[in-house]
């Protein structure tokens, strides 16, 4: 989660934070962005799950992809600026995962499983 400091952060946190199993706070590379230090007290007040502070959106995405189970959901939210910042990283991850899945499927089609 990352947002602009001029938004209703208290209201956003009250609505979004309690539904997250894991909340990752991140700065956004924008002069209007709220600092993680501003978001942390809101997380302590409203979050019910694990709260982690990241130093960048790239680190937040790395934490999310590492800590989320395979059947879990990662939701990048708070600001469209954050979505814009993470979109290229997400597309790159999706491409890598697609290449891995395609390679793995192709190899398993060629090599029968041994029991």
N, C-alpha and C positions, 0 to 999 in steps of 0.2 A: 504494500500500500504506500502510495505517495500522492501528495496533493498540493495544490497551490495554497499558500498561507492565507489568501484573502477569501477562501471558501468557508462555509459553515462546518468546520472540522469537527466540532463537538457533536453536531447532529449526524454527520456522516459516520463518525466513529460509533455513535449510539446504535445506528441501524446496521452497519456492516460488521463491526468487530466481533459481536457475540456469536455470529454464525460460522466463524472460521475456526477450524481445528488448529491451524497454525497461521499466525499473522507475521508477515515479514515487512518491516518498516524500511523504507528506502528513500534516500534523497532523489530528487529529479534535477537534471542539469538544466535549470531555468532560474533566473533571478527571482521569480515570484514564488518559487517552491518553498513549502514548509520544511524546516529542518527536522531531522529525525528526533532531535531533542525536544521539539515542539509536539511531535506525534506520540512520543513515548508515554507521557502522563495520560493521554487519552487511551492508549492501549492498556495501561495498568488499570484504568477505571472501567473500561468496557469489555475488553477481551476476556474470553473464557478459556481459550486454548493457549498453546505455546506462543510466545512473542519473541521474535528475533529481530535484531537491528543489523541491517546491511550497510556497507559503505557506498554502494552504487547499485544501480538497477541491474547491472550484469551480475554482481555478486548475489543480489536477491533472487534472480532467476536461477543461478547455479544452486543456491540453497534449496529453492523450491523443487527443482528437478531431482536433486539428490535425496531430499527428505520425503517427498511425496510417494506413496505406494503406487504400484503400477495401475491399480484401479482407482486412484485418487484423481482429484480435479485441482488444477492450478488456475486461479483467477487473478489476472492482473487488473487492479482496480484503483480508483481514486481520481486519476486525472488522465485525460486523453494525451497529455504530454508524456506521461509514463508509458502509456501504450505505444505511442510513437517511438519512444526511446527503446523499448524492448522488442518491438515488432521485428526488426532485422535479425535480432538474436534468436527469436522464436522461429522465424523462417529458416534460419541456418540449422537449428536443432532439428526441425521437422525434416529438412532435406537429408541430414546425416542419418536420422532414424529410418527414413524411407530407404536410403541406400543400403543401410545395414540389413533391414528386413528383406529387401530384394535380393541382396547377395546371399543372405542366410537361406532364403527359400530356394534360390537357384541351386546352391550347393547341396541342400538336403534333397532336392529332386534328383540330382545326379548320383548321390551316394546313399544307397539304402541303409537304413538303420540296422545295426547289428544288435542282437539280443544276447 
